[in-house]
Amino acid sequence: MIIRVLLAAAIAAPCVGCASVTRGTTENISISSTPAGATAEITGLEIPTTCVTPCVVQAKRNADITVTVNKEGYEPQIIPLTKEIPGTGAAGFAGNVLLGGLVGMGVDAATGAAMDHKPNPVIVTLQPVAPQARRPRPPRRTPPPQS
């Protein structure tokens, strides 16, 4: 019985340090805008998604994501998200050296489990569309006086 428990612990130990196990392969990305009620188009997801701000989308940690925020009367904003390794992701990834070895490191690298998207939350302040410059009107032609 003791041998079975030790064997099960030895088999499970490599996965304990994996960032993919401790952090997961997806994350929630919050998107908000001032003014609220803008349309956010998110590309880089398995299925391109559109939502109305404020909203939250779920994304794979290894996805290359761009958020485009539009609202009538405002300039569109395009925000490319970067991927960074935060302290918790680095700790999970480093745990592979002690417990998961190359297999755990490979899984984390492939899934991006050690990564987080930045900025998160995505906060956008939309700027009103600049009024078009008025063009001077051509002078009015007045008909010549009739005699």
Residue, then its C-alpha position, 0 to 999 in steps of 0.5 A: m500500500i505504501i509503495r502505491v502511494l509513493l508511486a502515485a506521488a512520484i507520477a503526479a510530482p512532475c505536474v505540480g510545478c507546471a505553470s499550465v497546471t497552476r495557472g491554466t492555459t487561458e485568462n480573462i481579459s477585461i475591456s472598458s472604455t470612456p464613454a462606455g457602450a463602444t464596440a470592441e473587436i478582438t482578433g487573435l482568438e480562436i473565433p474573432t469576438t465582438c463585445v460592447t464595453p465594458c466586457v470580458v473575453q477569455a483568451k488563450r495565454n499564447a494568443d497574439i491579440t489586438v483589441t479595436v474599440n469603435k464608437e460613433g463620433y469617436e476616433p477608433q483605438i487599436i490596442p495590440l496586447t503584448k505577452e509577458i511573464p509575470g512573477t507567478g508565471a516565472a515561478g510555475f515555469a521554474g518549478n519545471v526545472l525541479l519537478g517537471g523537467l523538459v516535458g513540463m517546460g515544453v508544455d508550458a512553452a507550447t501553451g503559453a501558460a507562463m504568459d499574461h497579456k498586457p495591458n489587462p485590463v484594457i482601458v480606452t479613453l475615446q477621443p471625439v472625432a475632430p470637426q472637419a475644417r470648414r472650407p471657405r465658400p466660393p463667392r456668390r455670383t450675382p447676376p449683372p444688373q438688367s437694364 
